[in-house]
Amino acid sequence: MAKTEIRTENAPTPVANFSQGVRKGNILQVAGQVAFDPATGAIVGETVAEQTRQTLKNVAAVLEAGGASFDDVVMVRVYLTDTGHFGEMNAVYNEVINSGPFSGRTTVYVGLPAGLLVEIDALAVLGD
């Protein structure tokens, strides 16, 4: 079974040697997405809420390019730069991801490049 790169102009172009997403069989891994505007490469938003909204748009674009949606996601990992940002991120996440059954989710606290407050990756399983 071949590994297939998933690429879309509707999500930011990776800055290193990795794919926006990779599909093998019915498994689709979306690489960590941040709040970059796909057209300009600029960071969208200064708040965690604004950046979370853009980041989830980027995740959704890669999922769609791979033939999936948030309904197919079984695991989400959220990376935040500050524990104080959890509530704001979670409010936007709940607004966007609002129908179940919901995926699993892990939130961890990390360092990200200057100006970035959140990164999100996702694992989807397509088909039943």
DSSP file with accessible surface (Angstrom, degrees, kcal/mol):
  #  RESIDUE AA STRUCTURE BP1 BP2  ACC     N-H-->O    O-->H-N    N-H-->O    O-->H-N    TCO  KAPPA ALPHA  PHI   PSI    X-CA   Y-CA   Z-CA
    1    1 A M              0   0  169      0, 0.0     2,-0.1     0, 0.0     0, 0.0   0.000 360.0 360.0 360.0 124.0    0.0    0.0    0.0
    2    2 A A        -     0   0   77      1,-0.1    23,-0.6    22,-0.0     2,-0.5  -0.431 360.0-125.0 -80.5 150.0    1.6    3.3   -1.1
    3    3 A K  E     -A   24   0A 156     21,-0.2     2,-0.5    -2,-0.1    21,-0.2  -0.810  28.5-157.0 -90.4 131.5    1.9    6.4    0.9
    4    4 A T  E     -A   23   0A  78     19,-3.3    19,-2.9    -2,-0.5     2,-0.3  -0.946  10.9-131.9-118.1 129.1    0.4    9.4   -0.8
    5    5 A E  E     -A   22   0A  92     -2,-0.5     2,-0.5    17,-0.2    17,-0.2  -0.567  16.7-147.4 -74.4 137.8    1.3   13.1   -0.2
    6    6 A I  E     +A   21   0A  15     15,-3.0    15,-1.1    -2,-0.3    14,-0.6  -0.928  24.4 171.5-106.9 127.1   -1.7   15.4    0.4
    7    7 A R        +     0   0  133     -2,-0.5     2,-0.3    58,-0.2     6,-0.1  -1.000   6.3 169.7-140.1 136.6   -1.2   18.9   -0.9
    8    8 A T    >   -     0   0   23     -2,-0.4     3,-1.0     4,-0.1    54,-0.1  -0.996  37.2-139.1-145.2 146.9   -3.5   21.9   -1.2
    9    9 A E  T 3  S+     0   0  180     -2,-0.3     4,-0.1     1,-0.2    -1,-0.1   0.574  99.7  74.8 -75.7  -9.3   -3.2   25.6   -2.0
   10   10 A N  T 3  S+     0   0  107     51,-0.1    -1,-0.2     2,-0.1    51,-0.2   0.338  96.5  50.0 -88.2   5.7   -5.8   26.1    0.7
   11   11 A A  S <  S-     0   0    0     -3,-1.0    -3,-0.1    27,-0.1    26,-0.1  -0.952 102.9 -81.2-135.8 157.8   -3.3   25.5    3.5
   12   12 A P        -     0   0   15      0, 0.0    -4,-0.1     0, 0.0    -2,-0.1  -0.244  44.6-112.6 -61.4 145.0    0.2   26.9    4.1
   13   13 A T        -     0   0   96     25,-0.3     6,-0.1    -4,-0.1    -6,-0.0  -0.615  39.9-106.3 -74.7 130.6    3.1   25.4    2.2
   14   14 A P        -     0   0   24      0, 0.0    -1,-0.1     0, 0.0     6,-0.1  -0.278  17.7-146.4 -58.6 146.6    5.4   23.5    4.6
   15   15 A V  S    S+     0   0  135     -3,-0.0     2,-0.2     2,-0.0    -2,-0.0   0.365  79.6  32.0 -95.7   2.3    8.7   25.3    5.3
   16   16 A A  S    S-     0   0   59      2,-0.2     2,-2.0     0, 0.0     0, 0.0  -0.768 110.6 -60.2-142.1-172.1   10.7   22.1    5.6
   17   17 A N  S    S+     0   0  178     -2,-0.2     2,-0.3     2,-0.0    -2,-0.0  -0.496  93.9  97.3 -82.1  73.2   10.7   18.6    4.2
   18   18 A F        -     0   0   98     -2,-2.0     2,-0.2    13,-0.0    -2,-0.2  -0.975  68.0-114.2-150.3 161.0    7.3   17.4    5.3
   19   19 A S        -     0   0   29     -2,-0.3    12,-0.2     1,-0.1     3,-0.1  -0.631  20.0-124.9 -93.6 155.3    3.9   17.1    3.7
   20   20 A Q  S    S-     0   0    0    -14,-0.6    11,-2.4     1,-0.2     2,-0.3   0.862  97.1 -10.9 -61.8 -35.7    0.7   19.0    4.7
   21   21 A G  E     -AB   6  30A   1    -15,-1.1   -15,-3.0     9,-0.3     2,-0.4  -0.979  62.9-149.4-157.9 161.0   -0.8   15.6    5.0
   22   22 A V  E     -AB   5  29A  43      7,-2.2     7,-2.9    -2,-0.3     2,-0.4  -0.999   9.0-162.8-138.6 133.7   -0.1   11.9    4.2
   23   23 A R  E     +AB   4  28A  80    -19,-2.9   -19,-3.3    -2,-0.4     2,-0.4  -0.962  11.3 173.8-119.2 134.6   -2.5    9.2    3.4
   24   24 A K  E >   -AB   3  27A 111      3,-2.4     3,-2.1    -2,-0.4     2,-0.2  -0.943  69.7 -44.1-136.8 114.5   -1.8    5.5    3.5
   25   25 A G  T 3  S-     0   0   30    -23,-0.6   -21,-0.0    -2,-0.4   -23,-0.0  -0.436 125.0 -22.0  62.1-127.2   -4.8    3.3    3.0
   26   26 A N  T 3  S+     0   0   74     -2,-0.2   100,-3.2    -3,-0.1     2,-0.5   0.283 116.9  99.7 -99.3  13.6   -7.7    4.7    5.0
   27   27 A I  E <   -BC  24 125A  70     -3,-2.1    -3,-2.4    98,-0.2     2,-0.5  -0.860  48.9-174.3-102.4 129.3   -5.4    6.6    7.4
   28   28 A L  E     -BC  23 124A   0     96,-2.9    96,-3.3    -2,-0.5     2,-0.6  -0.984   5.0-166.1-125.4 118.5   -4.8   10.3    6.9
   29   29 A Q  E     -BC  22 123A  60     -7,-2.9    -7,-2.2    -2,-0.5     2,-0.6  -0.934   7.4-155.4-104.3 121.7   -2.3   12.2    9.0
   30   30 A V  E     -BC  21 122A   0     92,-3.2    92,-1.4    -2,-0.6    -9,-0.3  -0.869  21.0-127.9 -94.7 122.8   -2.6   16.0    8.9
   31   31 A A  E     -     0   0A  21    -11,-2.4    89,-0.1    -2,-0.6    31,-0.1  -0.256  45.5 -70.4 -64.2 158.0    0.7   17.7    9.8
   32   32 A G  E     -     0   0A  19     89,-0.1     2,-0.3    87,-0.1    89,-0.3  -0.261  56.5-158.8 -52.6 125.7    0.8   20.3   12.5
   33   33 A Q  E     - C   0 120A   9     87,-3.0    87,-2.3    -3,-0.1     2,-0.2  -0.855   8.5-170.1-109.9 147.4   -0.9   23.4   11.1
   34   34 A V        -     0   0   17     -2,-0.3     2,-0.9    85,-0.2    85,-0.1  -0.649  44.0 -79.6-125.0-175.6   -0.5   27.0   12.4
   35   35 A A  S    S+     0   0    0     83,-0.4     9,-3.4    -2,-0.2     2,-0.3  -0.098  74.3 138.1 -86.4  40.7   -2.3   30.3   11.8
   36   36 A F  B     -F   43   0B  55     -2,-0.9     7,-0.2     7,-0.2     6,-0.1  -0.672  58.2-121.4 -83.3 138.8   -0.5   31.1    8.5
   37   37 A D     >  -     0   0   51      5,-2.9     4,-3.0    -2,-0.3     5,-0.2  -0.674  19.6-140.5 -72.7 124.8   -2.6   32.6    5.7
   38   38 A P  T  4 S+     0   0   39      0, 0.0   -25,-0.3     0, 0.0    -1,-0.1   0.825  97.8  46.7 -60.8 -29.9   -2.2   30.1    2.8
   39   39 A A  T  4 S+     0   0   92      1,-0.1   -29,-0.0   -29,-0.1    -2,-0.0   0.872 128.7  19.0 -80.9 -37.5   -2.0   32.9    0.2
   40   40 A T  T  4 S-     0   0   99      2,-0.2    -1,-0.1    -3,-0.0     3,-0.1   0.655  87.4-130.8-109.0 -22.6    0.4   35.3    2.0
   41   41 A G     <  +     0   0   46     -4,-3.0     2,-0.2     1,-0.3     3,-0.0   0.452  62.7 135.5  80.7   0.7    2.2   33.2    4.6
   42   42 A A        -     0   0   54     -5,-0.2    -5,-2.9    -6,-0.1    -1,-0.3  -0.493  65.2-101.3 -81.6 151.4    1.5   35.9    7.2
   43   43 A I  B     -F   36   0B  63     -7,-0.2     2,-0.7    -2,-0.2    -7,-0.2  -0.545  33.3-139.2 -69.8 132.4    0.2   35.0   10.7
   44   44 A V        -     0   0   45     -9,-3.4    10,-0.2    -2,-0.3    11,-0.1  -0.860  63.3  -2.8 -97.0 113.3   -3.5   35.5   10.9
   45   45 A G        -     0   0   24     -2,-0.7   -10,-0.1     1,-0.1     3,-0.0   0.215  53.1-129.3  92.5 151.9   -4.5   37.1   14.3
   46   46 A E  S    S+     0   0  177     70,-0.0     2,-0.2    71,-0.0    -1,-0.1   0.521  85.3  71.9-109.8 -14.2   -2.8   38.1   17.4
   47   47 A T  S  > S-     0   0   57      1,-0.1     4,-2.5    41,-0.0     5,-0.2  -0.657  85.7-118.6-101.6 161.3   -5.1   36.3   19.9
   48   48 A V  H  > S+     0   0    2     -2,-0.2     4,-2.9     1,-0.2     5,-0.2   0.896 115.4  54.9 -62.2 -38.9   -5.3   32.6   20.6
   49   49 A A  H  > S+     0   0   19      2,-0.2     4,-2.3     1,-0.2    -1,-0.2   0.947 110.2  44.3 -61.2 -49.2   -8.9   32.7   19.4
   50   50 A E  H  > S+     0   0   89      1,-0.2     4,-2.0     2,-0.2    -1,-0.2   0.921 116.6  46.3 -62.0 -44.3   -8.0   34.3   16.0
   51   51 A Q  H  X S+     0   0    2     -4,-2.5     4,-2.7     1,-0.2    -2,-0.2   0.887 110.6  52.5 -69.2 -36.1   -5.1   31.9   15.5
   52   52 A T  H  X S+     0   0    0     -4,-2.9     4,-2.7    -5,-0.2     5,-0.2   0.931 108.1  51.8 -63.6 -43.2   -7.1   28.8   16.5
   53   53 A R  H  X S+     0   0   81     -4,-2.3     4,-1.8    -5,-0.2    -2,-0.2   0.941 114.0  42.6 -59.2 -47.2   -9.8   29.7   14.0
   54   54 A Q  H  X S+     0   0   23     -4,-2.0     4,-2.2     2,-0.2    -1,-0.2   0.911 112.6  53.7 -67.3 -40.3   -7.3   30.0   11.2
   55   55 A T  H  X S+     0   0    0     -4,-2.7     4,-2.5     1,-0.2    -2,-0.2   0.929 108.6  48.8 -61.1 -43.7   -5.4   26.9   12.3
   56   56 A L  H  X S+     0   0    3     -4,-2.7     4,-2.7     1,-0.2    -1,-0.2   0.867 108.1  55.0 -66.4 -32.9   -8.6   24.9   12.2
   57   57 A K  H  X S+     0   0  122     -4,-1.8     4,-2.1    -5,-0.2    -1,-0.2   0.913 109.2  48.1 -61.8 -41.7   -9.4   26.2    8.7
   58   58 A N  H  X S+     0   0    1     -4,-2.2     4,-1.9     2,-0.2    -2,-0.2   0.915 111.3  49.0 -67.1 -41.2   -5.9   25.0    7.6
   59   59 A V  H  X S+     0   0    0     -4,-2.5     4,-2.7     1,-0.2    -2,-0.2   0.945 111.1  50.9 -61.1 -46.1   -6.5   21.6    9.2
   60   60 A A  H  X S+     0   0   35     -4,-2.7     4,-2.8     1,-0.2    -2,-0.2   0.882 107.1  54.2 -60.2 -38.5   -9.9   21.4    7.5
   61   61 A A  H  X S+     0   0   13     -4,-2.1     4,-2.3     2,-0.2    -1,-0.2   0.908 110.6  45.0 -64.4 -40.9   -8.4   22.3    4.1
   62   62 A V  H  X S+     0   0    0     -4,-1.9     4,-1.6     2,-0.2    -2,-0.2   0.920 112.3  52.0 -70.2 -41.2   -5.8   19.4    4.3
   63   63 A L  H  <>S+     0   0    0     -4,-2.7     5,-3.0     1,-0.2     3,-0.5   0.949 111.2  47.7 -56.7 -48.5   -8.5   17.0    5.5
   64   64 A E  H ><5S+     0   0  147     -4,-2.8     3,-1.9     1,-0.2    -2,-0.2   0.916 108.4  53.9 -60.8 -42.7  -10.7   18.0    2.5
   65   65 A A  H 3<5S+     0   0   46     -4,-2.3    -1,-0.2     1,-0.3    -2,-0.2   0.806 110.0  49.4 -62.1 -27.3   -7.8   17.6    0.1
   66   66 A G  T 3<5S-     0   0    4     -4,-1.6    -1,-0.3    -3,-0.5    -2,-0.2   0.329 125.2-101.9 -93.1   5.5   -7.3   14.1    1.5
   67   67 A G  T < 5S+     0   0   54     -3,-1.9     2,-0.2     1,-0.3    -3,-0.2   0.744  87.5 101.1  84.5  24.4  -10.9   13.2    1.1
   68   68 A A      < -     0   0   11     -5,-3.0    -1,-0.3    -6,-0.2     2,-0.3  -0.736  48.4-160.4-131.4 178.1  -11.9   13.6    4.7
   69   69 A S    >   -     0   0   50     -2,-0.2     3,-2.1    -3,-0.1     4,-0.4  -0.881  49.6 -83.0-146.9 179.1  -13.6   16.0    7.2
   70   70 A F  G >  S+     0   0   48      1,-0.3     3,-1.0    -2,-0.3    33,-0.1   0.776 123.7  69.7 -61.3 -22.9  -13.6   16.6   10.9
   71   71 A D  G 3  S+     0   0  123      1,-0.2    -1,-0.3    31,-0.0    -3,-0.0   0.760  99.7  48.5 -63.8 -23.6  -16.2   13.8   11.1
   72   72 A D  G <  S+     0   0   49     -3,-2.1    53,-2.4    52,-0.0     2,-0.3   0.507  86.7 110.7 -92.2  -8.0  -13.4   11.3   10.1
   73   73 A V  E <   +D  124   0A  11     -3,-1.0    51,-0.3    -4,-0.4     3,-0.1  -0.530  35.3 173.5 -75.9 130.9  -11.0   12.6   12.7
   74   74 A V  E     +     0   0A  72     49,-2.9    30,-2.2     1,-0.3     2,-0.3   0.574  68.6  27.8-108.6 -16.8  -10.2   10.2   15.6
   75   75 A M  E     -De 123 104A  45     48,-1.5    48,-2.6    28,-0.2     2,-0.4  -0.975  57.8-175.4-151.2 132.7   -7.4   12.2   17.3
   76   76 A V  E     -De 122 105A   1     28,-1.6    30,-2.2    -2,-0.3     2,-0.5  -0.986   8.0-161.0-124.9 137.9   -6.5   15.8   17.5
   77   77 A R  E     -De 121 106A  82     44,-2.0    44,-2.1    -2,-0.4     2,-0.5  -0.988   6.7-164.4-118.8 128.6   -3.4   17.2   19.2
   78   78 A V  E     -De 120 107A   0     28,-3.0    30,-2.7    -2,-0.5     2,-0.5  -0.946   1.6-161.7-112.9 131.2   -3.3   20.9   20.2
   79   79 A Y  E     -De 119 108A  47     40,-3.3    40,-1.9    -2,-0.5     2,-0.3  -0.963  12.0-177.4-115.4 120.8   -0.1   22.6   21.0
   80   80 A L  E     -De 118 109A   0     28,-2.8    30,-2.4    -2,-0.5    38,-0.2  -0.894  27.5-145.8-117.6 151.7   -0.3   25.9   23.0
   81   81 A T  S    S+     0   0   50     36,-1.5     2,-0.3    -2,-0.3    37,-0.1   0.593  87.1  33.1 -89.5 -11.0    2.5   28.2   24.1
   82   82 A D    >   -     0   0   75     35,-0.3     3,-2.0     1,-0.1     4,-0.2  -0.982  66.5-139.7-149.9 131.4    0.8   29.2   27.4
   83   83 A T  G >  S+     0   0   97     -2,-0.3     3,-1.4     1,-0.3     4,-0.3   0.803 103.7  66.7 -61.4 -25.1   -1.4   27.3   29.8
   84   84 A G  G 3  S+     0   0   61      1,-0.3     4,-0.3     2,-0.1    -1,-0.3   0.617  90.7  64.2 -70.6 -11.2   -3.5   30.5   30.2
   85   85 A H  G <> S+     0   0   40     -3,-2.0     4,-2.4     1,-0.2     5,-0.3   0.520  74.7  93.2 -88.3  -6.6   -4.6   30.2   26.5
   86   86 A F  H <> S+     0   0   71     -3,-1.4     4,-3.1    -4,-0.2     5,-0.2   0.918  83.4  48.3 -57.7 -49.4   -6.5   27.0   27.1
   87   87 A G  H  > S+     0   0   50     -4,-0.3     4,-2.1    -3,-0.2    -1,-0.2   0.918 113.4  46.6 -59.7 -44.7   -9.9   28.5   27.7
   88   88 A E  H  > S+     0   0   81     -4,-0.3     4,-1.6     2,-0.2    -1,-0.2   0.921 115.7  45.5 -65.3 -44.8   -9.8   30.8   24.7
   89   89 A M  H  X S+     0   0    0     -4,-2.4     4,-2.9     1,-0.2    -2,-0.2   0.938 112.1  52.3 -62.0 -46.0   -8.6   28.0   22.4
   90   90 A N  H  X S+     0   0   40     -4,-3.1     4,-2.8    -5,-0.3    -2,-0.2   0.873 105.0  55.2 -62.6 -36.5  -11.2   25.6   23.7
   91   91 A A  H  X S+     0   0   59     -4,-2.1     4,-1.5    -5,-0.2    -1,-0.2   0.933 112.9  41.6 -62.8 -45.0  -14.1   28.0   23.2
   92   92 A V  H  X S+     0   0    6     -4,-1.6     4,-2.4     2,-0.2     5,-0.3   0.923 113.1  53.8 -68.9 -42.5  -13.2   28.4   19.5
   93   93 A Y  H  X S+     0   0   15     -4,-2.9     4,-3.4     1,-0.2    -2,-0.2   0.940 109.9  47.8 -55.5 -47.1  -12.5   24.7   19.1
   94   94 A N  H  < S+     0   0   85     -4,-2.8    -1,-0.2     1,-0.2    -2,-0.2   0.817 110.3  53.1 -66.1 -29.9  -16.0   23.9   20.5
   95   95 A E  H  < S+     0   0  108     -4,-1.5    -1,-0.2    -5,-0.2    -2,-0.2   0.904 118.6  34.5 -68.8 -42.3  -17.5   26.5   18.2
   96   96 A V  H  < S+     0   0   55     -4,-2.4     2,-1.1     1,-0.2    -2,-0.2   0.908 120.2  47.8 -80.7 -45.9  -15.9   24.8   15.1
   97   97 A I  S  < S+     0   0   18     -4,-3.4    -1,-0.2    -5,-0.3     5,-0.0  -0.765  73.4 141.7 -97.6  88.8  -16.0   21.2   16.2
   98   98 A N        +     0   0  116     -2,-1.1     2,-0.4    -3,-0.2    -1,-0.2   0.260  42.9  67.7-123.5  12.3  -19.6   21.1   17.3
   99   99 A S  S    S-     0   0   65     -3,-0.1    -1,-0.1     2,-0.1    -3,-0.0  -0.999  74.0 -93.7-135.8 138.7  -21.1   17.8   16.4
  100  100 A G  S    S+     0   0   45     -2,-0.4     2,-0.1     2,-0.1    -2,-0.1  -0.333  87.4  69.5 -97.2 178.3  -20.3   14.3   17.7
  101  101 A P  S    S-     0   0  134      0, 0.0     2,-0.2     0, 0.0    -2,-0.1   0.438  79.9-149.1 -70.2 141.9  -19.2   11.8   18.1
  102  102 A F        -     0   0  131     -2,-0.1    -2,-0.1     1,-0.1     3,-0.1  -0.473   7.1-117.2 -84.6 154.4  -16.1   13.8   19.0
  103  103 A S        -     0   0   27     -2,-0.2   -28,-0.2     1,-0.1   -29,-0.1  -0.290  36.6 -93.0 -76.1 170.1  -12.5   12.7   18.4
  104  104 A G  E     -e   75   0A  36    -30,-2.2   -28,-1.6    -2,-0.0     2,-0.3  -0.412  46.6-162.8 -72.4 160.2  -10.0   12.2   21.2
  105  105 A R  E     -e   76   0A  66    -30,-0.2     2,-0.4    -2,-0.1   -28,-0.2  -0.986  16.1-168.9-151.6 140.9   -7.9   15.3   21.9
  106  106 A T  E     -e   77   0A  64    -30,-2.2   -28,-3.0    -2,-0.3     2,-0.5  -0.982   8.1-159.9-125.1 139.8   -4.6   16.0   23.7
  107  107 A T  E     +e   78   0A  33     -2,-0.4     2,-0.3   -30,-0.2   -28,-0.2  -0.988  14.7 175.3-121.3 128.8   -3.4   19.5   24.6
  108  108 A V  E     -e   79   0A  54    -30,-2.7   -28,-2.8    -2,-0.5     2,-0.5  -0.897  27.3-124.5-128.4 161.1    0.3   20.1   25.3
  109  109 A Y  E     +e   80   0A 100     -2,-0.3     2,-0.3   -30,-0.2   -28,-0.2  -0.921  42.6 149.5-113.6 127.4    2.3   23.2   26.0
  110  110 A V        -     0   0   54    -30,-2.4     2,-0.4    -2,-0.5   -31,-0.0  -0.843  47.7 -92.9-142.5 175.4    5.3   23.9   23.9
  111  111 A G        -     0   0   74     -2,-0.3     6,-0.1     3,-0.0     3,-0.0  -0.812  41.5-176.0 -95.1 138.0    7.5   26.6   22.4
  112  112 A L        -     0   0   34     -2,-0.4     3,-0.1     4,-0.2     4,-0.1  -0.892  37.7 -74.9-126.6 162.7    6.5   27.8   18.9
  113  113 A P  S >  S-     0   0   90      0, 0.0     3,-2.3     0, 0.0    -1,-0.1  -0.165  74.0 -67.5 -55.4 154.5    8.2   30.2   16.5
  114  114 A A  T 3  S+     0   0  100      1,-0.3     3,-0.1    -3,-0.0    -3,-0.0  -0.079 121.5  15.3 -48.3 131.7    7.8   33.9   17.3
  115  115 A G  T 3  S+     0   0   49      1,-0.2     2,-0.4    -3,-0.1    -1,-0.3   0.160  97.3 112.6  91.2 -18.1    4.2   35.2   17.0
  116  116 A L    <   +     0   0    8     -3,-2.3    -4,-0.2     1,-0.1    -1,-0.2  -0.764  33.7 172.3 -93.5 134.6    2.6   31.7   16.9
  117  117 A L        +     0   0   34     -2,-0.4   -36,-1.5     1,-0.3     2,-0.3   0.575  62.5  28.9-113.1 -18.2    0.4   30.8   19.8
  118  118 A V  E     - D   0  80A   0    -38,-0.2   -83,-0.4   -37,-0.1     2,-0.3  -0.998  50.0-175.0-149.6 145.7   -1.2   27.5   18.7
  119  119 A E  E     - D   0  79A  56    -40,-1.9   -40,-3.3    -2,-0.3     2,-0.4  -0.987  12.0-169.9-137.4 142.7   -0.5   24.5   16.4
  120  120 A I  E     -CD  33  78A   1    -87,-2.3   -87,-3.0    -2,-0.3     2,-0.3  -0.999   6.4-179.0-137.6 134.3   -2.9   21.6   15.7
  121  121 A D  E     - D   0  77A  15    -44,-2.1   -44,-2.0    -2,-0.4     2,-0.3  -0.831  10.6-159.8-123.5 167.0   -2.5   18.3   14.0
  122  122 A A  E     -CD  30  76A   0    -92,-1.4   -92,-3.2    -2,-0.3     2,-0.5  -0.997  14.3-149.9-149.0 149.6   -5.1   15.6   13.3
  123  123 A L  E     -CD  29  75A  48    -48,-2.6   -49,-2.9    -2,-0.3   -48,-1.5  -0.992  22.3-173.4-121.4 124.1   -5.4   11.9   12.5
  124  124 A A  E     -CD  28  73A   0    -96,-3.3   -96,-2.9    -2,-0.5     2,-0.5  -0.895  16.2-155.2-119.0 148.8   -8.4   10.7   10.4
  125  125 A V  E     -C   27   0A  46    -53,-2.4     2,-0.3    -2,-0.3   -98,-0.2  -0.993  18.8-150.3-120.7 122.1   -9.6    7.3    9.4
  126  126 A L        +     0   0   15   -100,-3.2   -58,-0.1    -2,-0.5   -59,-0.0  -0.740  55.0   7.4 -96.8 142.4  -11.6    7.2    6.2
  127  127 A G              0   0   52     -2,-0.3  -101,-0.0     1,-0.0    -2,-0.0   0.175 360.0 360.0  75.8 160.1  -14.4    4.7    5.5
  128  128 A D              0   0  221      0, 0.0    -2,-0.0     0, 0.0    -1,-0.0  -0.804 360.0 360.0-112.0 360.0  -15.9    2.2    7.9
